[in-house]
């Protein structure tokens, strides 16, 4: 009887928790879909390049070289483009060497001892061991093993001799992929902006919501800011990929060489944006805790978060601009001064953590604008000290 009542109690508790869980899932869903849409937009150029390279490499191998089934040419083209973005020159070399190695091993084994299940295992083992012995990376090991498996299963040689056509197909695919990158490059700045802007939007909206939550004692809004920052990992992964692809395009395509300076601004800022997202999660969590505990919230503390949100929005504009107007820096230092005032007014434990996170965000975002680390720390400490008789701990 007690067990039945215990079960009913657990079911009742689960039922009461369900609406909140559904509510949280429903609010996370748009962010997830938005992140996926941004990811698709950031990689649509890669998809177009891969399609062109596969089609052109097959056409060259089939019509110009006369290969009846040029499988390796489009595979090599797509493998080069879809591999580690930013390392396609290395990928091309490893891919061609890997295919040549796999073909040589497979042909040698199958011609010598025939084809079968245990020969397939032997071919795979030898191809991987040989590629590792040569010091190849993941691309070389994968291509060597894949080529060996394909030769040993789908098209084992009927006569002695290595199928050199496979090597030439791989070489064609790799070279065509590089030619496509140069002839049909992605627009690096557009690609990078589309990937970086969502992170800046998340930061600005989260700081703004956290500040409004403290001002209105709205725990749900503070928790929403926390959930938004927790869901930013997809945007961070997309940003990393976009930065690598953008830099590669700017290096290989002469038409984009003049854009390398602006791309470096985004690259330099990216690390500090990632730090700000991580620190922002701590800040938002402490806003929730401060509201739960009923800690004192001076008016200047939510105001500082609002100022910080405005600084992030300004930073977004400055990264896109060719000028160096330091308006974002002025707002970051104003946010630091406001948390100094909040410290002087008196806060609880979580309030102290929020102040420390605002200071950390100001230091990181100042560095994103191009200020050096030592100068950023000095500027933030000076801004805090202007309104706090006693310097709060870092």
C-alpha angles and dihedrals in degrees: 000000000000090000090053091050090048090052091049090050092053091048091049091050090048091050092052092049093049098080091054091048091049090047092053092046091050092053093046093051098072090050091050092049091045091051091051091049091052090048091053092047091049092053102036090099090056090052092052092047092050092050092050094045093049093049096045095045091050090049093051095046094044103039103027101033095031097231107160095209109020097183098151096055098066091036090055092046094051092041091055094049098040095045125090104332111230094031101068096128090057090042091055093052093046092045094053093044091045094052092047091049093047093048092048093050094045095047092046094050098041094045090048103043106007134243128299145113097289092043088055090054091047092049092051093047094049094046093052094044092048093049092049090048089054089055096245125163128234093286093056094045093047095047094046092052094043094049091048092051093048093050093045095048115023101032114011111181116260094203135035119276138069119279099240089179089076091058093049091048091053091048091050092049093050095046093045091052091054091047090052091051089054098040098039104027124175115248098257099199093047090047093050095044092052089054100041098042095066090057091050089047091052092049095047094046093045094050090047093049092046091052093047090047091055092046094050098032087239107159094180092057092050090050090049089055089051092050091049091054092046089055094052095090091092090054090049092052090048091050092053092051092046093050092052092047093046094050091047092051091048091051098046103035113067091203089067100041093104090058095062093094094058091043090056089057089059092044092051091048096046097077092051092048090055090050090050091054091052093046090044090061089057090047094050092046090053091050088058091047093047091053092046091051094045092235119176113269114197114212091243093061098066087038088058091054090050090051089049090053090052090050091054091050089050091048089057090057093045094052088056093045126085091217128084101223105160097215093125089054091053091052093047091054090047089054089051090050091050093054088050088057090048090053091052090050092054132257138187129248095282089045089058090052091049090051091050091049093050089052091048091049091050091052093047095045092046087057088049087060091054103267115139119248096249093046091048092055093047093049094049094047090049091049092051092047092055090073104020115072088201120041111242116229118269 
